[in-house]
Amino acid sequence: MYETLSEAIEAYDEMLDEIYTETPFGIPASRILRECDPIAYRVGLLDWADAEGFDPDDLEDDADLP
């Protein structure tokens, strides 16, 4: 599945951007959420990881979460 935290974050961002395509000024939804509400971004990431069946704590930590 994912070996590093950055791979998981990239997949989560892609999922958000595919679902929420209509955003102000064409800014990716993942960026809006990450920068405007970093707590909601982290909670969503953890919920998404749980639904995908993996624990982010088990991944190689090569990225900083907002």
Secondary structure, DSSP 8 states (H G I E B T S, - for coil): --SBHHHHHHHHHHHHHHH----GGG--HHHHHHHH-HHHHHHHHHHHHHHHT--GGGSB--S---
